[in-house]
Amino acid sequence: MSIERIENLPCGGCIKPVGPFIVAVVIRANELLRAEAVRLVLLGRGSARSAGDGVQERGPMSPFDHYMYVLACGDGSLYTGYATDVQARLAAHQSGRGAKYTKSHAPVSLVAQARFYSKTRAMSAEAHFKQLSREQKDKLLERSKHEPLEDVLRRELPGFGEDTAAEFVRRSLANYVDPNYAAFMRPLVPTVDPRRLVGVRTPQLRKITRELYRRDDASDYMRSLPHALFEENQVHAFAIGMEREYERVVELYDLFLPHVDNWATCDQLPVRVLAEQPARTLECVRRWMGSEHGFTVRFGIGVLMRLFLDDLFESRFPAMVAAARMPGSPERPEPESDAYYVDMMRAWYFAEALVRQPMAAWPYVERRDECALLDEWTRRKAIQKACESRRISVEAKERLRSFR
């Protein structure tokens, strides 16, 4: 089941997706869950972090809160810094724990702050601002009395310019954050750190992707890997789907796949362009299935399933999938391991093949023990998935159950 289908189900229900995995998740929409979602997604204060000059600072109020700030010192000089919580940082400076410079030039007060949506952008603003003369700084600070400092800096700070593509995506995501949806999604993608999932639904992600693709610097975003957020990876995956040139798409896959860390992003990567050149795509599939990175292997198997189980099918393909295992895979893979997600995709492939290429697929689920063509765990999972399918006849399901 895709993310689009899952997210349209009501919270509080029991979800049993069919597809590369079987999941049963009960989300209880109660006050404690909502409070926890708000705490993790919007407050994100779970750990201390270094502010860069010797002081421990609370984590960001959200993944989108990054600031350049300017302080006035007791001798009339200015101090510029980066923070995720300006008030906490100001308090540290005022108590003498902020920086050696502000401690020796006390008292200090906040003059202005500029809010950005990524650390890179905020620190870039800080670096460019520090290069200005005092006269230039005062001019920009005076203008910030009438409009947000970040707008002044984008327009007038030399070398800084308009938002980058990455900053645009961050700013756009911040507009659609839904803590309840984040809490709903976390159990479905357990390989993603909960702090990296902020809760933006797929329609909004696709909208952001379309707007990103119209930007002249969209290619910069595709090179700005790795991304910090699950949703940034989703936007990246959807953006690959908007490319139409075969060579470019393959290049983008190869850049992105090593950074894929969950089934949802992996399985939502579009493959339409790959159908244009089947022979070359098969070369890519063999390379991907030979990777040591689990989700790259999973993607390669998924391409075989999505594009090569009908008119383009060849009898050698099931054997390729049967052989595509992670090195040292145990008899029973641990949940959330690379081996688990690869073997679940292998099981899904054979369940699909029983529908679309039954003559080729049946031997892989029938044969057991010393005659087995497939490891026992994957064979049983393939039978389970096939029995859950509405496209398998009752008689075929009875036959499959006899092979368990």
Secondary structure, 3 states (H helix, E strand, C coil): CCHHHHHCCCCCCEECCCCCCCCCEECCCCHHHHHHHHHHHHHCCCCEEECCCCCEEECCCCCCCEEEEEEECCCCCEEEEEECCHHHHHHHHHCCCCCHHHHHCCCCEEEEEEEECCHHHHHHHHHHHHCCCHHHHHHHHHHCCCCCHHHHHHHHCCCCCCCCHHHHHHHHHHCCCCHHHHHHHHHHCCCCCHHHCCCCCHHHHHHHHHHHHCCCCHHHHHHCCCCCCHHHHHHHHHHHCCCCCHHHHHHHHHHHHHHCCCHHHHHHCCCHHHHHCHHHHHHHHHHHHCCCCHHHHHHHHHHHHHHCCCCCCCCCHHHHHHHCCCCCCCCCCCCCCHHHHHHHHHHHHHHHHHHHCHHHHHHHHHCCHHHCCCCHHHHHHHHHHHHHCCCCCHHHHHHHHCCC
